[in-house]
Amino acid sequence: MNIEDELFSQLISRAIDEMPKRYIEHLDNVAITYEDEPTPHQAQQLHLRGDSLLLGLYEGIPLPKRGAGYNLVLPDKITLFKLPLLAVSHDEESFYRQVKHTLWHEIAHYYGLDHDKIHEIERNWR
């Protein structure tokens, strides 16, 4: 399966539009972007092994850790990685579901949730 960058961008926009407003309306100073895959620097920082798939990444200062001195800083960044997302998808619809889920996951990190809390929330969805 091949997803052109323009379609990937459209799917990310659609996922943002479909997010509950309470998750999106308080995103402050956050850029949402995409790349084909993590950079060597990102992989090194996260200690990724060669067989690891990183679907998305939040880089920045989570909302609960922003203090009174939080100003004049570069935006936080949420990056979705197209090739790993394609690797775990079997068609365009499953790709979109992965994009939407990964975006939610990274937004949860912005709100200060760690992986344990995120997985607990996800278990309650089922």
C-alpha positions as CSV (number, residue, x, y, z in Angstrom):
1,M,0.0,0.0,0.0
2,N,1.2,3.5,-0.8
3,I,-0.1,6.7,0.8
4,E,1.1,9.9,-0.8
5,D,2.1,12.7,1.5
6,E,-0.9,14.8,0.5
7,L,-3.3,12.1,1.4
8,F,-1.4,11.5,4.7
9,S,-1.8,15.2,5.5
10,Q,-5.5,15.0,4.7
11,L,-6.0,12.0,7.0
12,I,-4.2,13.7,9.8
13,S,-6.4,16.8,9.4
14,R,-9.5,14.5,9.3
15,A,-8.3,12.8,12.5
16,I,-7.8,16.2,14.2
17,D,-11.3,17.3,13.1
18,E,-12.8,14.1,14.5
19,M,-11.1,14.3,17.9
20,P,-13.4,15.3,20.8
21,K,-13.2,19.1,21.1
22,R,-12.1,18.8,24.8
23,Y,-8.8,17.2,23.5
24,I,-8.1,19.7,20.8
25,E,-9.3,23.0,22.1
26,H,-6.6,23.2,24.8
27,L,-3.7,22.3,22.6
28,D,-1.5,25.4,23.1
29,N,1.8,25.9,21.2
30,V,1.8,22.5,19.6
31,A,2.7,21.7,16.0
32,I,1.4,18.5,14.5
33,T,3.5,17.2,11.6
34,Y,4.6,14.0,9.9
35,E,7.7,12.4,8.6
36,D,8.4,9.1,6.8
37,E,10.2,7.7,9.8
38,P,12.1,8.8,12.9
39,T,15.4,10.6,12.4
40,P,18.6,8.9,13.6
41,H,18.7,11.4,16.5
42,Q,15.1,10.6,17.6
43,A,15.9,6.9,17.4
44,Q,19.0,7.3,19.4
45,Q,17.3,9.5,22.1
46,L,14.6,6.8,22.4
47,H,17.1,3.9,22.3
48,L,15.1,2.3,19.5
49,R,16.4,-1.0,18.3
50,G,16.4,-1.8,14.6
51,D,13.2,-3.9,14.8
52,S,11.3,-1.2,16.7
53,L,8.4,0.7,15.1
54,L,7.7,4.2,16.4
55,L,4.3,5.3,15.1
56,G,4.4,8.8,16.6
57,L,6.3,11.0,19.0
58,Y,5.5,13.9,21.3
59,E,8.4,16.2,21.9
60,G,8.0,19.1,24.3
61,I,6.9,20.2,27.7
62,P,3.7,18.5,28.8
63,L,0.9,20.9,29.9
64,P,1.0,20.0,33.6
65,K,4.8,20.8,33.7
66,R,4.4,24.3,32.2
67,G,4.9,26.9,34.9
68,A,4.5,30.6,35.1
69,G,7.8,31.0,33.2
70,Y,6.5,29.2,30.2
71,N,6.7,31.7,27.4
72,L,8.7,32.5,24.3
73,V,9.4,28.9,23.7
74,L,9.3,27.0,20.4
75,P,6.2,24.9,19.9
76,D,6.0,21.4,21.2
77,K,5.8,18.9,18.3
78,I,3.8,15.8,17.6
79,T,5.1,13.8,14.7
80,L,3.4,10.9,13.0
81,F,5.6,8.5,11.1
82,K,4.1,7.3,7.8
83,L,6.2,4.2,7.1
84,P,5.8,2.6,10.5
85,L,2.1,3.4,10.4
86,L,1.9,1.7,6.9
87,A,3.8,-1.3,8.3
88,V,1.0,-2.0,10.9
89,S,-1.9,-1.4,8.5
90,H,-3.4,-3.7,5.9
91,D,-5.6,-1.2,4.0
92,E,-6.4,2.5,3.9
93,E,-9.1,2.3,6.6
94,S,-6.9,0.5,9.0
95,F,-4.1,3.1,8.2
96,Y,-6.5,5.9,9.1
97,R,-7.5,4.2,12.4
98,Q,-3.8,3.9,13.3
99,V,-3.2,7.5,12.4
100,K,-6.2,8.6,14.6
101,H,-5.2,6.4,17.5
102,T,-1.5,7.4,17.3
103,L,-2.5,11.1,17.2
104,W,-4.7,10.6,20.3
105,H,-1.9,8.8,22.1
106,E,0.6,11.7,21.4
107,I,-2.0,14.3,22.5
108,A,-2.4,12.3,25.7
109,H,1.4,12.8,26.3
110,Y,0.9,16.5,25.8
111,Y,-1.7,16.4,28.7
112,G,0.9,14.7,30.8
113,L,-0.3,11.1,30.7
114,D,2.3,8.4,30.8
115,H,2.1,5.1,29.0
116,D,0.6,3.2,31.9
117,K,-2.3,5.7,32.2
118,I,-2.8,5.8,28.4
119,H,-3.0,2.0,28.3
120,E,-5.4,2.0,31.2
121,I,-7.7,4.4,29.3
122,E,-7.4,2.3,26.2
123,R,-8.3,-0.9,28.1
124,N,-11.5,0.8,29.3
125,W,-12.5,1.5,25.7
126,R,-12.8,-2.2,24.9
